[in-house]
Amino acid sequence: MYEKYIHDNVLLTSSLAQHLYHSYASQMPIIDYHNHLDAKDIWFDTKYKNLAEAWLHSDHYVWRAMRSNGISEHYITGNASDIEKFQKWCEAMPFLLGNPLYQWSHLELKRFFNCELLLNPSNSNAIWAHCNNELKNSEMGTQSVLRKLNVDTLCTTDSPLSDLKYHQRLKCSDFHTKVLPTFRADPLISFADVQGFLNTLEQLSQLTSIKICSLRDYIDAIGSRVDFFHEVGCRLSDIGLPRVNFYSASIGQCEGAFLKLLTEQALSDKEIAQLTTYVLNQLGKLYHQYQWTQQLHIGVLANVNQRRKLELGPGTGFTAIQNELDIEALAQQLNALDQEHMLPKTVLYNLNANHNQLLSCLAGAFQSDDAAGKIQFGAAWWFNDHKDGMEAQLTTLKNLGALGRFVGMLTDSRNLFSFSRHEYFRRVLCNQLARWVEDGEIPYDLSLLKQTIENICYHNANNYFNFKDIA
């Protein structure tokens, strides 16, 4: 007789795995050091109006899955009603069997709504009515959910131009979860979009009261924003690098390229690479000065479907995996900072799973005695954040790195209920460790396994990112 789909031991295939999860992993607080929740929603304790708003309004994972089932865009990002969109999602679900979205959605139904019905057309109305009724409960507000999940710290993703107003309010409130900003630096190196960059420059100048007439002025203005973010509690930066380039140039060459931008002239590919290399180096030095961690998200081939980008805009679910990784360029980028003893703690994420070993080996080449696990091979990210991807990342880290220093999982999500993915990861982690014990790869030593699990789930991140030092 099979159990319900989401049961106490889901994903735990042995008695040891069950013991490791229930006795150790499930007891640990959550640190989510990279997500896309809005601090404003947390401050106002926002509640979702219905299940479609929670799941379907902003999740491009879901949009891709619905398109794969031939569903009209009218029911995805279009003007259909929320109930119609949810019904279409339920129509798609049976064809997503085994997809992480199938697993996550049912885990969220069970954990947040105590609903064990399978998502399919025949159950759609019952699930809709039950969950929407539950959402009216006072305990379904953003703060209440985070409190119930024992979320110790979460880091949002914020423009360098953000006023961080709601982070400041939360910092001064009695809300127990630390809600910290992350310095998302992408706009600061968007040199190919001249007008967009000049708009960023104008806002940066207004915020910092620094008249930006030179590259030095620009770096000073960035430094002013880093200082402001630090005061509000920021301890991480983040940037997306579709391709990693390293193109050294003299300060005079970089200054010349920057002055061209100020006069609204487009840069050559070479000039963009030179200026990007310089600014990333200066950012790294700032992060080192403030004892921040930089996160490098590598390998996104964005908006490959130009027709759909024109129809729906960028970032709407038409991304692919970049096959190229210039590991030598990335090594040069890290090496330039290391040469001056100014390499900050760094987390390397790859979208292409074929690059697991490349990044893990590179991380090992830049470790240092100023921080344990200083360069991290990051968590399974985006197209890899499923059971197979997590197991592959853990296995690579076991084989080539220091698994016991790993800073653990993140949600990278705008969906509050996606915090259940920490449970998902912890179950995968415990099951993987138990399998290695049973295969004789690691010892059956409960004290060692307990230490490893508790460190990966909580303590490593708390120490590595210096969260424990934030009041």
RAJO-V183269 format. One record per pair of residues at least 4 apart in sequence whose ideal C-beta (glycine too) atoms are under 8 Angstrom apart, sorted by the first residue. I is the first residue (numbers start at 0). J is the second residue. D is the distance in Angstrom with one decimal. If there is no record, write none. Layout:
# RAJO-V183269
i:j:d
I:J:D
I:J:D
This chain:
# RAJO-V183269
i:j:d
2:6:4.2
2:8:7.9
3:115:5.2
4:9:7.4
4:105:5.7
4:115:7.3
4:117:6.7
5:9:5.5
5:105:5.3
5:106:5.6
5:108:7.5
5:109:4.1
5:115:6.8
7:21:7.7
8:17:5.2
9:106:7.7
9:426:6.8
10:386:7.1
10:423:7.4
10:426:4.1
10:427:6.2
10:430:5.8
11:16:4.2
11:17:4.6
11:20:5.6
11:426:5.9
11:429:6.5
11:430:5.4
11:433:7.8
12:16:6.0
12:430:5.8
12:433:7.8
12:434:7.7
13:17:7.0
13:430:7.5
13:433:5.1
13:434:7.4
13:437:6.6
14:18:6.4
15:19:6.3
15:433:4.1
15:436:6.2
15:437:7.1
15:443:7.8
16:20:6.3
16:426:8.0
16:429:5.1
16:430:4.3
16:432:7.6
16:433:3.7
16:434:7.5
17:21:6.0
17:429:8.0
18:22:5.4
19:23:5.7
19:24:6.5
19:429:4.0
19:432:6.2
19:433:6.0
19:448:6.0
19:449:8.0
19:452:6.1
20:24:4.8
20:25:5.8
20:425:6.3
20:426:5.6
20:429:4.1
20:430:7.7
21:25:5.6
22:26:7.4
22:449:7.7
23:27:7.4
23:429:7.6
23:448:7.5
23:449:5.1
23:452:4.6
23:453:5.9
23:456:7.9
24:425:4.0
24:426:7.6
24:428:6.7
24:429:5.4
24:452:5.1
24:453:7.8
24:456:5.5
25:422:7.4
25:425:6.8
27:425:7.8
27:452:7.9
27:453:5.8
27:456:4.1
27:457:4.3
28:149:4.8
28:150:7.1
28:151:3.9
28:457:5.6
29:148:5.9
29:149:6.1
29:150:4.6
29:151:6.3
29:153:8.0
29:418:6.6
29:421:5.0
29:457:7.6
30:150:7.9
30:151:5.6
30:152:4.8
30:153:7.6
30:407:7.1
30:457:6.1
30:460:4.4
30:461:6.1
30:464:7.8
30:466:6.8
31:150:6.5
31:152:7.4
31:153:4.5
31:154:7.0
31:409:5.7
31:410:5.4
31:418:6.6
31:421:7.0
32:152:7.2
32:153:7.7
32:154:4.8
32:235:6.3
32:406:7.2
32:409:5.7
32:460:5.8
32:464:6.0
33:154:6.1
33:156:7.1
33:181:7.0
33:235:7.5
33:237:6.8
33:294:6.6
33:409:4.2
33:410:7.5
33:411:5.6
34:153:6.0
34:154:6.9
34:155:6.6
34:156:7.1
34:409:6.6
34:410:4.7
34:411:6.3
34:412:5.8
34:413:7.7
34:417:8.0
35:155:7.0
35:156:5.2
35:411:7.0
35:412:6.3
35:413:4.5
36:40:6.5
36:41:6.4
36:141:7.7
36:153:6.7
36:155:5.7
36:412:8.0
36:413:6.6
36:415:6.6
37:41:7.2
37:155:7.0
37:165:7.9
37:413:7.9
38:42:6.2
38:155:5.4
38:157:7.9
38:163:7.5
38:165:3.9
38:166:5.0
38:169:6.4
38:178:5.7
38:180:7.4
39:43:6.3
39:45:7.9
39:165:4.7
40:45:4.0
40:141:5.4
40:415:7.9
41:45:7.7
41:141:5.1
41:142:6.3
41:145:7.3
41:165:7.1
41:169:6.3
41:174:7.7
41:176:7.9
41:178:5.5
42:165:4.3
42:168:5.4
42:169:5.6
42:172:7.9
43:141:7.8
44:140:4.0
44:141:5.4
44:142:4.5
44:143:7.1
45:140:6.8
45:141:5.1
46:134:6.2
46:139:5.4
46:140:4.9
46:141:7.2
47:52:4.6
47:53:4.2
47:134:5.6
47:139:7.5
47:415:7.5
48:52:5.1
48:81:7.7
48:134:7.2
49:53:7.4
49:81:5.3
49:82:7.7
49:85:7.6
49:127:7.6
49:130:7.8
49:131:4.9
49:134:6.6
50:54:6.0
50:85:6.0
50:126:7.4
50:127:6.4
50:130:4.6
50:131:6.2
50:134:7.3
51:55:4.7
51:56:6.9
51:81:3.8
51:82:7.1
51:84:5.0
51:85:4.4
51:88:7.6
52:56:5.2
52:81:6.5
53:134:7.8
53:414:6.2
53:415:7.1
53:416:5.9
54:58:6.4
54:61:6.2
54:85:7.8
54:88:7.0
54:104:7.1
54:414:6.6
54:416:7.8
55:61:5.7
55:75:7.8
55:81:7.7
55:84:5.2
55:85:6.8
55:88:6.1
57:413:4.8
57:414:7.6
58:62:6.8
58:412:7.5
58:413:6.8
58:414:6.0
59:63:6.3
59:314:6.8
59:315:6.1
59:316:3.8
59:318:7.8
60:64:6.7
60:100:6.1
60:316:7.7
61:65:6.3
61:88:6.9
61:100:6.6
62:66:6.4
62:75:5.1
62:76:6.4
62:315:6.6
62:316:4.1
63:67:6.4
63:316:4.5
64:68:7.0
64:91:6.1
64:95:5.7
64:98:6.7
64:100:5.6
65:70:4.4
65:74:7.2
65:75:5.0
65:87:6.5
65:88:6.6
65:91:5.3
66:70:6.6
66:72:7.7
66:75:6.7
66:316:7.1
67:91:7.9
68:90:7.2
68:91:4.2
68:94:5.5
68:95:7.8
70:74:5.4
70:75:6.2
70:87:5.1
70:90:7.4
70:91:6.3
71:75:7.4
71:77:7.4
72:76:6.0
72:77:5.3
72:310:7.9
72:311:7.5
73:77:3.7
73:78:6.7
73:79:5.2
74:79:4.6
74:83:6.0
74:84:5.3
74:87:4.1
75:84:7.2
75:87:7.7
76:311:5.9
76:315:6.5
79:83:4.2
79:84:5.3
79:87:7.6
80:84:7.1
81:85:6.3
82:86:6.3
82:127:6.3
83:87:6.6
84:88:6.5
85:89:6.5
85:123:6.6
85:127:5.7
86:90:6.6
86:120:7.2
86:123:5.0
86:127:7.9
87:91:6.6
88:92:6.6
88:118:7.4
89:118:5.2
89:119:5.9
89:120:5.4
89:122:7.0
89:123:3.8
89:126:7.4
90:119:8.0
90:120:5.3
90:123:7.9
91:95:6.2
92:101:6.5
92:104:7.3
92:117:7.7
92:118:4.0
92:119:5.9
93:119:5.2
95:100:5.7
95:101:4.7
96:101:5.9
97:101:6.4
97:102:8.0
98:102:7.5
98:385:7.9
99:103:5.7
99:384:7.0
99:385:3.9
99:386:7.2
100:104:5.9
101:105:6.7
101:118:7.7
102:106:6.2
102:385:7.9
102:386:7.7
102:423:7.0
103:107:6.2
103:417:7.0
103:419:6.9
103:420:6.3
103:423:6.7
104:108:6.5
104:118:6.0
105:109:6.5
105:117:7.1
105:118:6.8
106:110:6.0
106:419:5.0
106:422:7.0
106:423:6.3
107:111:5.6
107:112:7.6
107:416:4.4
107:417:7.6
107:419:5.3
108:112:5.3
108:114:4.3
108:115:7.4
108:116:7.3
108:118:7.5
108:126:7.1
108:130:7.2
109:113:6.8
109:114:6.6
109:115:6.2
110:416:7.8
110:419:5.2
110:422:7.3
111:133:7.5
111:139:7.5
111:144:7.2
111:416:5.5
111:419:7.5
112:129:6.6
112:130:4.7
112:133:4.9
113:133:7.7
114:126:6.1
114:129:5.6
114:130:6.3
116:122:4.5
116:125:6.2
116:126:5.4
116:129:7.9
117:122:6.2
118:122:6.7
118:123:7.5
118:126:6.7
119:123:7.3
122:126:5.4
123:127:6.0
124:128:6.3
125:129:6.1
126:130:5.9
127:131:6.0
128:132:6.3
129:133:6.6
130:134:6.4
131:135:7.5
133:139:6.5
134:139:5.1
135:139:7.4
137:143:7.0
138:143:4.6
138:144:7.7
138:147:7.0
139:143:6.5
139:144:6.6
140:144:7.0
141:145:6.5
141:415:5.8
142:146:6.1
142:174:5.9
142:176:7.7
143:147:6.2
144:148:6.3
144:415:5.7
144:416:7.5
144:418:7.4
145:150:4.3
145:153:7.2
145:176:5.0
145:415:7.7
145:418:7.4
146:150:7.5
146:175:6.6
146:176:7.1
148:418:5.3
148:421:7.8
150:176:4.9
150:418:6.6
151:176:6.7
151:177:6.8
151:457:7.3
151:461:7.4
151:466:7.7
152:176:6.9
152:177:4.3
152:179:6.6
152:460:7.9
152:461:7.4
152:466:4.9
153:176:6.3
153:177:7.3
153:178:5.9
153:179:7.3
154:179:4.9
154:180:7.2
154:181:4.8
154:234:7.8
154:235:5.7
155:166:7.5
155:178:6.8
155:179:7.4
155:180:5.8
155:181:6.3
156:181:5.1
156:183:5.1
156:237:6.2
157:161:4.4
157:163:6.7
157:166:7.9
157:180:4.4
157:181:6.0
157:182:6.9
157:183:5.9
157:228:7.7
158:183:6.1
158:186:6.5
159:182:6.1
159:183:7.1
159:184:6.4
159:186:6.5
159:187:6.1
159:203:7.2
159:221:7.2
159:224:5.0
159:228:7.8
160:186:7.4
160:199:7.0
160:202:5.0
160:203:6.6
160:206:6.4
160:224:7.7
161:180:7.0
163:167:5.9
163:180:5.4
163:227:7.5
163:228:7.0
163:231:4.8
164:168:6.6
165:169:6.2
166:170:6.2
166:178:6.0
166:179:7.0
166:180:5.1
166:231:5.1
166:232:6.8
167:171:6.7
167:231:5.8
168:172:6.3
169:174:5.7
169:178:4.6
170:178:7.6
170:231:6.7
170:232:6.1
174:178:7.4
177:232:6.9
177:466:6.6
177:469:6.2
179:231:7.7
179:232:4.3
179:233:6.0
179:234:6.5
179:235:7.9
179:466:7.7
179:469:7.3
180:228:5.7
180:231:5.9
180:232:6.9
180:233:4.7
181:233:6.4
181:235:4.8
181:236:6.7
181:237:5.3
181:294:7.9
182:224:7.5
182:225:6.5
182:228:5.1
182:233:5.6
182:235:7.2
182:236:4.2
182:237:7.1
182:291:7.6
183:236:7.5
183:237:5.1
183:238:7.2
184:188:6.8
184:236:5.8
184:237:7.0
184:238:4.5
184:282:6.0
185:189:6.6
185:238:5.7
185:239:5.6
186:195:7.7
186:196:7.7
186:199:4.8
187:199:7.2
187:221:6.3
187:278:6.5
187:282:7.4
188:238:7.4
188:274:7.8
188:275:5.0
188:278:5.5
188:279:6.9
189:195:5.8
189:196:5.2
189:199:7.1
190:196:5.9
190:256:7.9
190:260:6.5
190:266:5.8
190:270:7.9
190:271:4.8
190:274:5.6
190:275:6.5
191:266:7.5
191:271:5.9
192:196:5.8
193:197:6.4
193:260:6.2
193:263:5.9
193:264:7.4
193:265:5.6
193:266:7.8
194:198:6.5
194:263:7.6
195:199:6.6
196:200:6.3
196:260:6.2
197:201:6.4
197:260:7.1
197:261:7.7
197:263:6.8
198:202:6.7
199:203:6.1
200:204:6.3
200:211:5.7
200:217:7.3
200:261:7.9
201:205:6.6
202:206:6.2
203:207:6.2
203:209:7.8
203:211:6.8
203:217:7.9
203:220:5.0
203:221:7.5
203:224:7.1
204:208:7.8
204:209:6.0
204:210:6.2
204:211:5.0
204:220:6.6
206:223:7.9
206:224:6.9
207:219:7.9
207:220:4.5
207:223:4.2
207:224:6.6
209:216:5.9
209:219:5.8
209:220:4.4
209:223:6.6
210:216:6.7
211:216:4.4
211:217:5.3
211:220:5.8
211:261:7.9
212:216:5.5
212:261:7.4
213:217:7.1
213:254:6.6
213:257:7.1
213:258:7.5
214:218:6.6
214:250:7.7
214:253:5.9
214:254:4.8
214:257:4.2
214:258:8.0
214:277:7.7
215:219:6.4
215:254:8.0
216:220:6.3
217:221:6.6
217:257:6.7
217:278:8.0
218:222:6.3
218:278:7.6
218:281:5.0
219:223:6.7
220:224:6.9
221:225:6.4
221:281:7.4
221:282:7.1
221:285:7.0
222:226:6.4
222:285:5.8
223:227:6.6
224:228:6.3
225:229:6.3
225:233:8.0
225:285:5.0
225:286:7.7
225:289:6.3
225:291:7.9
226:230:6.7
226:289:7.8
227:231:6.8
228:233:3.7
229:233:5.6
229:234:7.8
229:289:5.1
229:291:7.6
232:469:5.5
233:291:7.2
234:290:7.7
234:291:5.6
234:292:6.7
234:464:5.1
234:465:5.4
234:466:6.7
234:469:7.3
235:291:6.1
235:292:5.0
235:293:7.6
235:294:6.2
235:464:6.3
236:282:7.0
236:286:5.6
236:291:5.7
236:292:7.4
236:293:4.8
236:294:6.6
237:293:7.7
237:294:4.4
237:296:6.8
238:279:7.7
238:282:7.9
238:293:7.3
238:294:7.3
238:295:6.3
238:296:7.0
239:296:4.7
239:299:5.9
240:295:5.8
240:296:6.9
240:297:5.1
240:298:7.9
241:298:7.1
241:299:5.3
241:300:6.5
241:301:6.6
241:321:5.8
242:321:6.7
242:323:6.4
242:325:7.0
243:295:8.0
243:297:6.2
243:324:6.9
243:325:5.3
243:328:4.8
243:329:4.5
243:332:6.8
244:272:4.6
244:275:6.6
244:276:6.7
244:325:7.0
244:328:5.6
245:276:5.6
245:325:7.8
245:327:7.8
245:328:4.0
245:329:7.5
245:331:4.0
245:332:5.1
245:335:7.7
246:269:6.8
246:272:3.8
246:273:4.9
246:275:7.8
246:276:5.1
247:273:7.6
247:276:6.4
247:331:8.0
247:335:7.6
248:252:4.0
248:253:5.5
248:273:3.8
248:274:8.0
248:276:7.2
248:277:6.8
249:253:7.2
250:254:6.0
250:277:7.7
251:255:6.4
252:256:6.6
252:270:7.9
252:273:6.0
253:257:6.4
253:273:5.9
253:274:5.4
253:277:4.5
254:258:6.3
255:259:6.7
256:260:7.0
256:266:5.6
256:270:4.2
256:271:7.8
256:273:6.2
256:274:4.7
257:261:6.7
257:274:6.4
258:262:6.7
259:264:4.1
259:265:8.0
259:266:6.1
259:270:7.3
260:264:6.9
260:266:6.7
266:270:3.9
266:271:4.9
266:274:7.0
267:271:7.0
268:272:6.4
269:273:6.3
270:274:6.2
271:275:6.0
272:276:6.3
273:277:6.5
274:278:6.3
275:279:6.1
276:280:6.4
276:332:7.2
277:281:6.5
278:282:6.2
279:283:6.4
279:332:6.4
280:284:6.8
280:332:7.5
280:335:5.7
280:336:6.5
281:285:6.7
282:286:6.3
282:293:7.4
283:287:6.4
283:293:6.4
283:336:4.6
283:341:6.6
283:342:6.8
283:343:5.8
284:288:6.4
284:336:6.9
284:339:7.6
284:341:4.8
285:289:6.5
285:291:7.9
286:291:4.1
286:292:7.3
286:293:5.0
286:343:3.9
287:291:7.8
287:336:7.2
287:341:4.5
287:342:6.6
287:343:4.2
288:341:7.8
290:343:7.7
290:344:8.0
290:465:6.3
291:343:6.0
291:344:7.6
292:343:6.5
292:344:4.2
292:345:6.8
292:346:6.3
292:463:7.0
292:464:5.8
293:343:5.2
293:344:7.3
293:345:5.2
293:346:7.5
294:345:7.6
294:346:4.6
294:348:6.8
294:377:7.2
295:329:7.9
295:345:6.6
295:346:7.1
295:347:5.5
295:348:6.8
296:348:4.8
296:350:7.6
296:380:6.8
297:321:7.9
297:324:6.8
297:329:7.5
297:347:6.9
297:348:6.4
297:349:5.5
297:350:6.8
297:354:7.7
297:358:7.7
298:320:6.2
298:321:4.2
298:324:6.6
298:349:5.5
298:350:3.6
298:351:5.0
298:354:7.0
299:318:5.8
299:320:7.9
299:321:6.4
299:350:5.7
299:381:7.8
300:318:6.5
300:319:4.4
300:320:6.3
300:321:4.3
301:313:6.8
301:314:7.5
301:318:5.3
302:308:4.4
302:313:5.1
302:314:7.6
302:317:5.6
302:318:6.9
303:317:5.9
303:318:7.0
303:319:4.9
304:308:6.3
304:317:4.1
305:309:6.4
306:310:6.5
307:311:5.7
307:315:7.0
307:317:5.2
308:312:6.8
308:313:5.8
308:315:7.4
308:317:6.3
311:315:4.3
314:318:7.9
320:350:5.1
320:351:5.0
320:382:6.1
321:350:6.6
321:351:6.5
322:351:6.4
324:329:7.5
324:349:7.2
324:351:6.8
324:354:5.0
324:357:6.2
325:329:6.7
326:330:6.2
326:357:5.0
326:358:8.0
326:361:6.2
327:331:6.4
328:332:6.5
329:333:6.6
329:347:7.8
329:361:6.5
330:334:5.8
330:361:6.0
330:364:7.1
331:335:6.3
332:336:7.5
333:337:6.0
333:342:6.0
333:345:7.0
333:361:7.5
333:365:5.2
333:374:7.4
334:338:6.2
334:365:7.7
335:339:7.6
336:341:5.0
336:342:4.0
336:343:7.4
337:341:7.8
337:342:4.2
337:365:5.9
337:367:8.0
342:365:6.4
342:367:7.5
342:373:7.9
344:370:5.5
344:373:5.3
344:374:7.4
344:375:7.7
344:463:6.8
345:365:7.7
345:373:7.4
345:374:5.0
345:375:7.0
346:374:8.0
346:375:4.4
346:377:4.4
346:406:7.2
347:358:4.7
347:361:7.0
347:362:6.0
347:374:6.9
347:375:6.8
347:376:6.0
347:377:5.6
348:377:3.9
348:378:7.2
348:380:4.4
349:354:4.2
349:355:6.7
349:357:7.7
349:358:5.2
349:377:7.8
349:380:7.3
349:383:7.9
350:380:6.6
350:381:5.6
350:382:6.0
350:383:7.2
352:382:7.9
352:383:5.4
352:388:6.3
352:391:6.0
354:358:5.7
355:359:6.1
355:376:7.6
355:391:6.2
355:392:6.5
355:395:4.3
356:360:6.0
356:395:5.9
356:399:6.4
357:361:6.4
358:362:6.3
358:376:5.3
358:377:8.0
359:363:6.9
359:376:4.3
359:395:5.0
359:396:6.3
359:398:8.0
359:399:4.3
359:400:5.2
360:364:6.9
360:399:5.9
361:365:7.2
361:374:7.6
362:366:7.3
362:374:4.1
362:375:6.4
362:376:4.8
362:400:6.3
363:374:7.7
363:399:6.6
363:400:6.1
365:373:7.1
365:374:4.7
366:372:7.4
366:373:5.4
366:374:6.0
367:373:5.0
369:373:6.7
370:463:7.1
371:401:8.0
371:404:5.5
371:463:7.7
372:401:5.8
372:404:3.2
372:405:7.3
372:406:7.3
372:459:7.2
372:463:6.7
375:404:7.8
375:405:7.1
375:406:5.8
375:463:7.6
376:392:7.4
376:395:6.9
376:396:5.6
376:399:7.9
376:400:5.7
376:405:8.0
378:384:7.4
378:389:7.8
378:392:6.6
378:406:7.8
378:407:6.8
378:408:5.1
378:409:5.6
378:424:7.8
379:383:4.0
379:384:5.0
379:385:7.5
379:388:4.0
379:389:4.6
379:391:7.1
379:392:4.3
379:408:8.0
380:384:6.0
380:409:8.0
380:411:6.4
381:411:6.7
382:388:7.5
383:388:3.3
383:389:7.6
383:391:7.3
383:392:6.8
384:388:6.0
384:389:7.0
384:411:7.1
384:420:7.2
385:389:6.9
386:390:6.2
386:423:7.9
386:427:5.4
387:391:6.3
388:392:6.3
389:393:6.2
389:408:7.7
389:424:6.0
389:427:4.7
389:428:7.6
389:431:8.0
390:394:6.1
390:427:6.4
390:431:5.6
391:395:6.4
392:396:6.3
393:397:6.2
393:402:6.9
393:405:7.8
393:427:7.8
393:428:6.8
393:431:5.5
394:398:6.3
394:431:7.7
395:399:5.9
395:400:7.5
396:400:4.5
396:401:7.6
396:402:5.0
396:405:5.8
397:402:4.8
397:435:7.5
400:404:7.7
400:405:7.8
401:405:7.6
402:451:7.1
402:455:7.7
403:450:7.6
403:451:5.2
403:454:6.1
403:455:7.5
404:454:7.7
404:459:6.1
405:455:5.1
405:459:6.4
406:455:7.7
406:459:4.9
406:460:4.4
406:463:5.2
406:464:7.4
407:424:7.4
407:455:4.9
407:456:5.8
407:457:7.4
407:459:6.5
407:460:5.5
408:420:6.9
408:421:5.8
408:424:3.8
408:425:7.7
410:414:7.9
410:417:4.8
410:418:6.0
410:420:5.3
410:421:7.3
412:417:3.8
412:420:7.3
413:417:8.0
419:423:6.5
420:424:6.2
421:425:6.3
421:456:7.9
422:426:6.4
423:427:6.6
424:428:6.1
425:429:6.3
425:452:7.8
425:456:5.9
426:430:6.2
427:431:6.2
428:432:6.4
428:452:6.8
428:455:6.4
428:456:7.6
429:433:6.2
429:452:6.6
430:434:6.4
431:435:6.6
432:436:6.6
432:441:7.1
432:448:6.0
432:451:7.0
432:452:7.1
433:437:6.4
434:438:6.1
435:440:4.2
435:441:4.7
436:440:7.5
436:441:5.7
436:442:7.2
436:443:5.1
436:448:7.5
442:447:6.7
444:448:6.4
445:449:5.9
446:450:6.5
447:451:6.4
448:452:6.2
449:453:6.1
450:454:6.1
451:455:6.3
452:456:6.0
453:457:6.2
453:458:6.0
454:458:4.6
454:459:4.7
455:459:6.1
457:461:6.0
458:462:6.2
459:463:5.6
460:464:5.8
460:466:7.1
461:466:5.0
461:467:5.0
462:467:6.3
465:469:7.2
